[in-house]
Amino acid sequence: MSFTGFDPAAIALLDRLPGMTSDEYAAHKGELSAGVTRPGAALIATVADRLDADLTATPRSSVSPLHRDLRFAPEGAARYKDHLLLTTWEGADKKASPMFWLRVDATRVGYASGIGFTPVIRERWRAAVGGDAGAALDAELDRLRSERAAAVAGDQVKKVPAPFDADHPRADLLRHTGFQVRFVEPLPDSVGTPGFAEWCTDRLAALLPVHRWLTTNLIV
């Protein structure tokens, strides 16, 4: 299925989802499926194909549902999300692979690159970040902060792990137990057109150097 654009009216509905009852959601489910989730599957497949990386994208695994499993949500969390989250990754195991995220809500689009840490990946991360290779990642993150107002996210331990010194130049990165770099831009008028795929591809391409660093240094 090729990406032809989202339905702007359905995208606007995302802002109302957290306040909807199950009956209200059921009344809009067909519109959201046709105008948001199905085009989302086509969008992430198109973007994955255009980016210069060996990426996987599938309708089942790349498109997060608009409803939240309340068994694992904080108390009082809304049943429905206010955004569509799309993912594509490089590697056999999605949970332990460098990944791109594309997040669409009623007014903004978010872009991210990162990886979840297994114990093995955590050790590889610390060795790479703490060694000579870490300088290249640091430089890319500085570039993204300057050019895209990007932010680095991820859980952290309180202290710099041994054997690294507390004043290591990349002490903050060494404390990470998960990693993501991300930035957000206003939703463009092209969201309802095929051109939105190119717009998204161009922005995710800015994250490719970080993605390649993660793939090269953390995946064997």
Steps between C-alpha positions, in 0.01 A plus 500: 500500500649833397471806722257756359464718810314503829144622529549842668159474668594163650838637614317785674297240690816383678482803725160384628584133554615513865164644603287255303285227650513152349171569321633825353817326388296221339304762306823642354697175471438454129602857422815467709592169339452627146648845560775440757617145573486349150672800340749484789598146401554617143698804616749311716550237228566775245740686726687181595545418132636847421747531786854377440488215752390136510173566681202283585143631509186288526135604554478281810819609677562851366162658582417537869128478581313818591365335813710439809516176701395637838644197681845649447410870506531742794189538711259748345654475151266563207380193311587656164818673384518845343754394238597240243838334563687331214828306521755342268817323610822338378564154637339164564356586842296820510540534878880500476552681170578860404166657420333802346181644646251722321227654720204690357243694701247765406756782481852355500729231361776346710809319373740284699786252477612273780515155652377313806770347719537135579780417747729417206417820310549704817856371532572564133355849534726583793808366327427692180389825664786490745757430230613679186176422312302705750640826368329444163163446668549806717573709189185376324288577804645852515416545131141388555462729799625792290315425176178340627472605867522128576493354851656182637269278706526170686512369854826550687677364805605753763875449476744456213560124481841350575767499373434849361581817693222726622647785296515301174415737210200279412398423856136585432480253210677231699224515761231405248310172528309573177557757230298716265569829321191681373358821365156638418366720220158650427268285291532621139215564258631209291375246759206419272714447190754242374768768547481455877702179462789689342475769769529233771780317320709816480470556873569143604802508269648762734511224762672245277854573631385417854317191377813381319711561811262286703497224240878499459589509868219310672382232258727205419 
